[in-house]
Amino acid sequence: MSRRVLFEPEASTELEEAARWYEAQRSGLGLTLLAAVDVAVEHLAAWPESGSAVPGVPASLSVRQLTVSRFPYRLVYMIASEELRVLAVAHTRRRPGYWRSRTQP
């Protein structure tokens, strides 16, 4: 059974900004990022536990992360009973943990 995947508003904004930046670098690259994120989301919907646990976050929060193929981004998400909440589309080398305040319900 696939779970519904919802992006928090901040995560949606991060994804849009990253796609615009990549598109400005090379035509079509922003769309390639969006397609890679779509593949990651489909994977998570089918296998929510497949992401790795996030160090420093209590296990009781069920926060995990999955790297986006070909790009230096990861989806940080929280597993809820009926859905997955994408908390951040986080660059792998910038501002680690900035999204931690988003783990609140």
C-alpha positions in Angstrom: 0.0 0.0 0.0 1.4 3.4 -1.0 1.2 6.2 1.5 0.3 9.7 0.5 3.3 12.1 0.4 2.7 15.7 1.4 5.2 18.5 1.1 5.3 21.1 3.8 5.1 24.6 2.4 8.7 25.3 3.2 9.8 22.1 1.4 7.8 23.1 -1.7 9.4 26.5 -1.7 12.9 24.9 -1.4 12.2 22.6 -4.3 10.9 25.4 -6.5 13.9 27.6 -5.8 16.3 24.8 -6.5 14.6 23.9 -9.7 14.7 27.6 -10.8 18.4 27.8 -10.0 19.2 24.6 -12.0 17.1 25.8 -14.9 19.0 29.1 -14.9 22.3 27.1 -15.1 21.2 25.0 -18.0 17.9 24.7 -19.8 16.1 21.5 -18.8 18.2 20.9 -15.7 15.5 22.2 -13.4 13.0 19.8 -14.9 15.5 17.0 -14.5 15.7 17.8 -10.8 11.9 17.8 -10.5 11.8 14.4 -12.2 14.4 13.0 -9.8 12.4 14.2 -6.9 9.3 12.6 -8.3 11.1 9.3 -8.5 12.3 9.6 -4.9 8.7 10.5 -3.8 7.3 7.4 -5.6 10.0 5.3 -3.9 9.1 6.7 -0.5 5.4 6.2 -1.0 5.9 2.6 -1.6 8.7 2.0 0.9 8.6 4.7 3.6 11.1 3.0 5.8 13.8 2.9 3.1 15.3 6.2 4.0 18.0 6.4 6.6 17.4 7.7 10.1 18.5 11.3 10.7 21.2 11.5 13.4 20.4 13.7 16.3 16.6 13.4 15.9 14.8 11.3 18.4 13.7 8.0 16.9 10.2 8.5 18.3 9.7 11.3 15.7 10.2 8.8 12.7 12.2 11.4 10.7 14.2 9.9 7.9 16.0 11.1 4.8 16.5 9.9 1.2 19.1 11.3 -1.2 17.8 12.5 -4.6 19.5 10.8 -7.4 22.1 12.9 -9.4 21.6 16.0 -7.2 23.1 17.1 -3.9 19.7 17.2 -2.2 17.9 14.9 0.2 14.3 14.7 1.1 13.8 14.9 4.9 10.5 13.4 5.8 8.5 12.3 8.8 6.5 9.1 8.8 2.9 9.5 10.1 0.3 6.9 10.4 -1.4 7.5 7.0 1.0 9.8 5.2 4.6 11.0 4.8 5.3 14.7 5.4 8.3 16.0 3.5 9.8 18.6 5.9 12.7 19.8 3.7 14.3 19.5 0.3 17.7 20.0 1.9 21.1 20.6 0.2 23.5 18.0 1.4 26.3 20.5 2.0 24.5 23.6 3.3 23.0 24.5 6.7 22.8 21.1 8.3 19.7 20.6 10.5 18.1 24.0 9.7 14.8 22.2 9.2 14.6 20.7 12.7 12.0 23.1 13.9 9.7 21.7 11.3 9.4 18.4 13.2 6.7 19.9 15.4 3.1 18.8 14.4 
